[in-house]
């Protein structure tokens, strides 16, 4: 060994020629593991960026479909009863009333939970109210966990979700 810590060979003229010794500090399995972990990190970061907006859009589509189904059921209720339901209600109460009268299909799903719209224990951000004569109605959907109105449908000004 020479003074640098390298192995060397003696050449005929007396000079030393260093011989390279290959050290394998990164073995093939470590390289593979490092690449896999790097790829996994990129996938996780991408998922945290792209998945929440996708889920929000899916919930928004479900809310819109639910609102239109309830609006149609309210119109059928109005045709039969000649008035809209007379008291303020949350979504599950309104759905139960409309289902019991045969105006709304039982399979209406709660857009926030995906389960049938029956339980008072589920998340419910749909609100119904009417005027004092029960001649008009207003359906509002609040942003989950807040009192901010996300969607509004009524029988006079906002008859569409456009």
Legacy VTK file of the C-alpha trace (Angstrom):
# vtk DataFile Version 3.0
C-alpha trace
ASCII
DATASET POLYDATA
POINTS 162 float
0.000 0.000 0.000
1.165 3.472 -0.715
0.743 6.498 1.489
-2.702 7.334 0.018
-4.180 4.054 1.178
-4.387 2.640 -2.363
-2.957 -0.689 -3.350
-0.150 -0.396 -5.777
2.105 -2.607 -7.862
5.773 -2.314 -8.309
6.714 -1.767 -11.913
10.063 -2.911 -13.309
11.540 0.575 -13.251
10.776 0.846 -9.560
7.820 3.228 -9.938
4.573 2.472 -8.223
1.379 2.459 -10.294
-1.841 2.712 -8.241
-4.442 0.020 -8.801
-8.049 1.118 -8.364
-10.058 -0.906 -5.924
-13.781 -0.554 -6.611
-15.717 0.051 -3.441
-19.400 -0.637 -3.707
-20.834 1.848 -1.285
-24.182 1.814 -3.151
-25.203 -1.704 -3.946
-27.859 -2.354 -6.611
-30.616 -3.007 -4.048
-29.937 0.341 -2.369
-30.232 2.148 -5.697
-33.497 0.339 -6.409
-34.821 1.180 -2.932
-33.834 4.821 -3.335
-35.565 5.072 -6.722
-38.686 3.358 -5.372
-38.886 5.680 -2.376
-38.365 8.708 -4.624
-41.156 7.562 -6.925
-43.430 6.891 -3.948
-42.750 10.395 -2.625
-43.660 11.936 -5.989
-46.902 9.899 -6.112
-47.895 10.916 -2.570
-47.233 14.594 -3.242
-49.180 14.379 -6.506
-52.093 12.681 -4.742
-52.264 15.377 -2.065
-52.369 18.038 -4.758
-54.825 16.463 -7.222
-57.189 14.247 -5.202
-58.948 16.861 -2.969
-60.212 18.995 -5.895
-61.437 15.830 -7.612
-63.367 14.795 -4.493
-64.831 18.299 -4.127
-66.098 18.233 -7.718
-67.616 14.794 -7.188
-69.430 15.996 -4.048
-70.595 19.121 -5.903
-72.102 16.980 -8.684
-73.863 14.839 -6.081
-75.233 17.929 -4.311
-76.547 19.353 -7.582
-78.261 16.054 -8.473
-79.802 15.835 -5.001
-81.049 19.435 -5.173
-82.702 18.882 -8.538
-84.379 15.671 -7.302
-85.711 17.466 -4.205
-86.861 20.410 -6.343
-88.836 18.085 -8.625
-90.340 16.337 -5.581
-91.351 19.695 -4.115
-93.098 20.574 -7.384
-95.029 17.277 -7.265
-95.895 17.941 -3.613
-97.147 21.421 -4.565
-99.328 20.046 -7.368
-100.954 17.546 -5.019
-101.246 19.675 -1.852
-101.524 23.105 -3.540
-98.975 24.435 -1.043
-95.357 23.733 -0.191
-94.465 22.106 3.162
-95.239 24.681 5.848
-92.292 24.546 8.248
-88.521 24.973 8.113
-86.676 21.670 7.864
-83.264 20.155 7.459
-82.611 17.932 4.465
-83.283 14.576 6.122
-86.642 15.826 7.463
-87.683 17.163 4.064
-86.573 13.945 2.344
-88.574 11.860 4.831
-91.687 14.001 4.245
-91.380 13.808 0.454
-90.671 10.055 0.491
-93.658 9.364 2.772
-95.930 11.273 0.368
-94.590 9.342 -2.626
-93.064 12.455 -4.200
-89.413 11.415 -3.821
-87.650 8.127 -4.451
-86.392 6.388 -1.292
-83.006 5.800 -2.871
-82.041 9.486 -2.688
-78.490 9.467 -1.336
-76.999 11.975 1.034
-74.308 13.584 -1.163
-71.905 14.044 1.756
-72.037 10.468 3.088
-73.307 8.427 0.125
-75.852 6.660 2.343
-79.638 6.913 1.939
-80.980 10.266 3.117
-82.817 9.050 6.223
-80.641 9.484 9.291
-80.562 12.663 11.349
-77.081 11.639 12.537
-75.473 11.996 9.108
-73.914 15.215 7.854
-76.748 17.314 6.477
-76.151 20.734 4.982
-79.459 21.075 3.093
-81.976 23.575 4.519
-85.591 24.164 3.491
-87.796 27.103 4.354
-91.016 28.586 3.074
-92.886 31.869 3.380
-95.713 32.366 5.880
-98.362 31.274 3.341
-96.341 28.275 2.071
-96.613 29.547 -1.508
-92.868 29.739 -2.183
-89.861 27.811 -0.961
-86.117 28.128 -0.711
-83.598 25.295 -0.670
-80.092 26.194 0.454
-76.986 24.083 0.740
-74.420 25.319 3.204
-70.707 24.705 2.824
-69.919 21.851 5.219
-69.104 23.126 8.692
-70.046 26.732 7.933
-73.079 28.917 7.483
-71.930 30.089 4.016
-74.487 29.319 1.295
-72.993 27.174 -1.457
-76.143 26.625 -3.571
-79.575 28.182 -3.537
-82.762 27.088 -5.305
-86.160 28.646 -4.808
-89.541 28.855 -6.471
-89.209 32.484 -7.561
-85.742 33.918 -8.379
-83.236 31.041 -8.340
-85.101 28.241 -10.079
-81.962 26.799 -11.653
-78.426 25.961 -10.546
-76.912 27.862 -13.476
LINES 1 163
162 0 1 2 3 4 5 6 7 8 9 10 11 12 13 14 15 16 17 18 19 20 21 22 23 24 25 26 27 28 29 30 31 32 33 34 35 36 37 38 39 40 41 42 43 44 45 46 47 48 49 50 51 52 53 54 55 56 57 58 59 60 61 62 63 64 65 66 67 68 69 70 71 72 73 74 75 76 77 78 79 80 81 82 83 84 85 86 87 88 89 90 91 92 93 94 95 96 97 98 99 100 101 102 103 104 105 106 107 108 109 110 111 112 113 114 115 116 117 118 119 120 121 122 123 124 125 126 127 128 129 130 131 132 133 134 135 136 137 138 139 140 141 142 143 144 145 146 147 148 149 150 151 152 153 154 155 156 157 158 159 160 161
